[in-house]
Structures are given as structure tokens and as C-alpha cells.
Amino acid sequence: MQSQARELIDKIKELINPCITSHGLELVEINYFYQANKLILRIFIDRPEGGINIDECALVNQELGSILDAAGLIQQSYTLEVSSPGVDRVLKTWDDFKRVINRNLVVFLNESIKGKHEIHGILKRVDSTFIYIESGEQEFLIPYTKITRAKQVIE
């Protein structure tokens, strides 16, 4: 069942991405789950630089609903939700990290770096392999493979 859900999400992504990018937005994540015996398809979108408003989400929701209904990929009744991922969302991809350069982060590691499993600091730069965080007087070079979870800290 898990592979069928992943396959469906991949097909949905391929189908809806052109509409999302035509608005200058990007697809952040798709969640497909049941809640109280009701199928929910939740699509998170954002601007590449961050910051999307509710009117944009409503417009994209309407357009994506039409596209999905016409394609007939989902064979049962479902609720479509199009939303912003929020400023405190979990950072997963290179683009997520790039968007929050020069902002405060907390990064949880699966292996310690300089004796720490949790690093708080300012994200200074990113590349294809590492993120660079300045924490006090120290700079941490953190490989993506050691990150279990990361998010921006809103003060």
C-alpha cells in the first residue's frame, strides 16, 4: 500500500507542478492521509523566496482541484487543502535551507559534530553537500546526511 501511495503522490506532483510554477510558486510537500475516515490531500506551496498569502492559496486550490478532478487520479471522495508550509516548517531540501540564509536555525543531528547533537545558530551559506552555521564564536560545517531535523527559529 505504501508504494501505491508514493506512486500516486508522484503522479499528482507531475500533474500539478506546471500549474504551481506558472504562478511563480513552488511545490513544497504533498501529504496524502486519512483523518476520521476522510481522505485528505494537503498540498504545501510557497514562493522560492518565501511568503505566500491566503488569496494565492485559494486561487491555486481552485485550479488544482479542477486539474485533479479532470485527471481522475483519485478514485474516491477527498478534501483538497492548499496551504503555506508556515515559517516554522521543517527544513528538508537544499532550497529550504537556501531560503533561510542569515536566519536563526536549530539543527538536530544523528551524529555529534564538535560534541553537539543540537546546534543553534545563524545559517551563513549552503552548498550541495553542507550547511554552514555560525554559533557564537564557532562555525559548524554540517553535512545534510547528519541532519535529522532542522527548522528556523522565530524570535
N, C-alpha and C positions, 0 to 999 in steps of 0.2 A: 504493500500500500504506500509506503514511504517513497519508493521510486516513482510510482504513478503520480503522487502529489508533486514531486520535484519536476517531473516531465511536464505536468500541466502548468506549473508556475513558469517554467522556461518558455512554453508556448505563449502564455499570457504576456510575458515580458517582451517577447519578439513582436507580438501583435500590437501592444500599446506604446512601446517606446517611440515610434515615429510621431505619434500624437503629442506625447510629453515633450520631446525635443523641439517640436515645431513651435512650442510656446516659450522656448528658451529655458526650459526646465530640465531636470534630470530625475531619473528614477532612482530612489534611494534603496527601497526594500519592498518586497511583497510578502504579506502574511496571509495564509490560507488556513482557516481553522474553524472548528465548530464551537459555538457558545450557546448553551441552553438549547441544544438540538437544532441550532440555526447556523447555516454556513455563512461565514464572514470572509469577504475578500477585502483586505486592507492594503491600500497602496500608499506608500510614502513618497512624496515628491518634494523637491526643493530647487532653489536656484544654485548654480555652481558656486556662487559667492555667498550663498546663504540668504535667507529672508524671503518668505513667500506669505501671501495673505489669504484670508479665508475666501475671498471672492475668486481668486485664482484656483483654489482647491475646488470650489463649487463648479466653476466652468469646466475644469478638467474632469471632474467626476461625471458631469453630464455627457461629455464627449466620449469618455472611456466606457460608460455604461452602454451607449449606443454601439460602439465598436465591439464590445464583448457580446452583447445580445445578438448582433448580426452574425458574428463568427460562430456562435453556438458551442463554444468550448466547454462551458459549464452546463451540465445537463439537468441541474436542479435549481430550485429557487435559492437565491443568495442575496446578501446585503453587500453592496459596494460602498466602501469608505475610502475617500481620498483625503489625505492629511499631510501636514507638515510633520517631519520627524521630531521637531522640538529642539530647542537649543541645548538641552542636556542629554541628547541622544548618545548612544554608544557609538564610538568611532571604530569603523571596521576597515575601510579601504584607504588607499593612498589619497584619493580625492577627499575623503572625510578629513584626514589629517591636514592636507594642504589648505583646506578651508579655514582651519583654526590656528594657523601660524600666528605667533605673537600673542597667543591667549593662554590662560592658565589651564592646565590639564592635570588629571590624576591618571596614572597608568599602573595597572596591576600586572605583575609578571609571573610566569610559570617557573622562572629560574632567577635567582638573585643576580643583580648587577651592582657592583660595589657594595655588597652586603645588604641590598634593599630589594624587597619584593613589591613595594608600593612606592612610586615616585610621584611627587607633586612638583610642578614647575611650569615654566613657560616653554611652549614649543617654539623652537627657533628655526628649524628647517626640516624638510623631509627629502628623501630620495627613494629610489626603487627598493632599497633594502632596509634602511634605517630611518628612525625619527631621532631628532636631536633636541633634548630637553635641558634647559638651564634651570638648576635648582640651587638657590643660594650661590655659593662660590663654585659649584661643580657643574660640569656638563656631562650628561648621560647620552651615550650612543646606544640606542635600543633597537635591536633587530625586530622586525614585525613578528618573526616566529616565536619570540619570547613574550609577546603581549597576549594576555588572556582577556583583558578588558581595558578600555580606555574611554574617558569622556571629558568633556570640557567642564571646568568648574566655574559656575556662575556665582559671582560675589555680589 
